[in-house]
Amino acid sequence: QVQLVESGGGFVQTGGSLRVSCAASGLTFSNYAMGWFRQAPGKEREFVAALSWSGGSPYYADSVKGRFTIFRDNAKNTLYLQLNSLKPEDTAVYYCAADQFRTAQGMAVTAVGIDYWGKGTLVTVSS
């Protein structure tokens, strides 16, 4: 059974930093492109960042480019997202996603049909 378990969310002030993690099990982690999506209250889920199976070719949403960094440790079956210079509009539930056949850029095109999802971790940024 595939499981993606996010952790590391919390409450932070504007300008602060946070790192969220996604621990994967039940799949060959190194075979999957991995990504982060987020959903703010009352809004649709949106793409944040994605990374190829090898850890190369990171792809970011324009809204987070230069502030967030996605990286992975295939030896630990874990995906990370470093969130810096946080803004109140970054407040959302952050979801981890895995897909075996998409590229990192392909994960940004649509969330429909992505293989696996985690249950999310809440990040709250105060103004």
HELIX and SHEET records of a PDB file:
HELIX    1   1 PHE A   29  ASN A   31  5                                   3    
HELIX    2   2 PRO A   88  ASP A   90  5                                   3    
HELIX    3   3 ALA A  104  VAL A  109  1                                   6    
SHEET    1   A 4 GLN A   3  SER A   7  0                                        
SHEET    2   A 4 LEU A  18  SER A  25 -1                                        
SHEET    3   A 4 THR A  78  LEU A  83 -1                                        
SHEET    4   A 4 PHE A  68  ASP A  73 -1                                        
SHEET    1   B 6 GLY A  10  GLN A  13  0                                        
SHEET    2   B 6 THR A 121  SER A 126  1                                        
SHEET    3   B 6 ALA A  92  ASP A  99 -1                                        
SHEET    4   B 6 ALA A  33  GLN A  39 -1                                        
SHEET    5   B 6 GLU A  46  LEU A  51 -1                                        
SHEET    6   B 6 TYR A  59  TYR A  60 -1                                        
SHEET    1   C 4 GLY A  10  GLN A  13  0                                        
SHEET    2   C 4 THR A 121  SER A 126  1                                        
SHEET    3   C 4 ALA A  92  ASP A  99 -1                                        
SHEET    4   C 4 TYR A 116  TRP A 117 -1                                        
END                                                                             
